[in-house]
Amino acid sequence: MDTRHKVLLVDDDPNLLEVYGELLKQLPSQPEIFTTTSGARAMAMLEAEPFRLLICDLRMPKVDGLQVLSIVRRKYPRLRTVALTSVVDEHFRSRVYALGVDLFWHKPATEQETQMFMECLESLLGQELEGGFRGVQSKSLVDIIQMECLSQSSSVLRISNGTLTGRIWIQDGELIDAEAGELGGEPAFQKILSWKKGAFETLPAEPSRPRTILKPYNALLLESAQAMDELQGGVTVEGTPVAAVSPLARVSQIEGVEFVLVLKGGEGAQPESRGLENPEHMASWAQQALERFRGLGDRLRAGPLEQITGLGPQRHVTLAGQGEADFCVGWRNSLSAEQLRELSSKVLALWAS
């Protein structure tokens, strides 16, 4: 008895059906491939056969792909679905995902795009998994980013996690920027990597995007992994799991930290701190220092202030902004400049998560 999964491929172009049909036969799971050029015929075939995966072109005459996918999602909720198109249209993308389709994909034009498309399809044919990203459950975001960077690609990765959305810009194999809500740059990148599941899409590159991330991608991935290990390793703060406590408490537990001070925006907002007897005095100094350096950055047209690190005889200090708050961290003066850079990156990662 043949236990292979059945895949239905729908496209009004017979030549493309033949090409993609041969391509899908090369999948490791060796599915049984069925094809049709008609949306109406596709619906009849779904009635007659228990398919595992439907891959449907969006623009077809008479019954188009959106109509087919809309009906399928209601009648066959367990059927995996892929919308395939050659048209770059954000309106299409939003409508497709609103239907509950598993994967929206532009018809691959390069060998790398084809390989990733094949991996996504193989994942959809595989076992049910709770985690992972829609269409690539067998891969993490780290895997996806590494593939893009190692292949020297230029693209924009759009990642969604429930109501949250983030973007990562890659240019010629280098991470150049990230955005997640109000966060940007490295903090946004760390935030996105903390998401364990959702959906991801590869969008066209944006060569004109300004670069805000200057570190090599492998260094950023290593820092992110270290931060996530600490968050998931069962560390507690006063008996409470670290993931359940505030960023203030989490940062205060990093080795070498002497104090943490948070300056929140808004009229009448009071500073929050750990390890300081007189937080108001330190808050006044930190606010003045941040304002002066931001003013200097504006005059030099150096872009937004990311971080200030000062080495002192009694203690070292880091000042940085994160979302709507600024923070100041005091460090032991025994830390070297290299250690301080690494630990400051860990603070940014923990704060973003």
Secondary structure by P-SEA (a helix, b strand, c coil): ccccbbbbbbcccaaaaaaaaaaaaacccccbbbbbccaaaaaaaaacccccbbbbbcccccccaaaaaaaaaaacccbbbbbbbccccaaaaaaaaaacccccccccccaaaaaaaaaaaaaaacccccccccccccccaaaaaaaaaaabbbbbbbbbcccbbbbbbbcccccccccccccccaaaaaaaaaccbbbbbbccccccccccccccaaaaaaaaaaaaaaaaccccccccccccccaaaaaaacccccbbbbbbbcccbbbbbcccccaaaaaaaaaaaaaaaaaaaaaaccccccbbbbbcccbbbbbbccccccbbbbbbccccaaaaaaaaaaaaaaaac
